[in-house]
């Protein structure tokens, strides 16, 4: 762990202790520090930006209410991530109940961002293939079991380490590695025929 990370975690611990002692303003610093990352995380699940902000705000409210029981067994950062993931999943479940046809979707921009080789394809045929690839990746991620989908999103889109994902998902690192391996395998199985067909 770098000295920067150690300093950051120590700062979090100090702020958490201040909140637990009744200093509500200390939580504002934690919100400012992590709101961008939490909104980005929620955006992986909730496509609409304004709804994602609402869900992120709800996650911070839940964290604030639960902070009294926080004992520092995980870092504040990964503890907050876990709350945000659960809040996003609960939001999607409640929304799915209201709309049986609702589908969890990864933003196309995120897929393109992480697959630069798919950009700049000029011919209509290439552009059509580009869209097909995006659709296949989105569908493959969406079809993954919940634990695999969460692990692959945190790893590939949010850049978290296996150890951080293990803390966020409350499971062993070996389980995280297995979930990510199987998720990549499932995505490749769906994507490879299309790539071979288009000679990409």
PyMOL commands that set and color helices and strands:
alter all, ss='L'
color gray80, all
select helices_A, chain A and resi 3-20+25-43+49-69+76-98+108-113+116-118+124-143+146-156+162-169+173-198
alter helices_A, ss='H'
color red, helices_A
deselect
rebuild
show_as cartoon
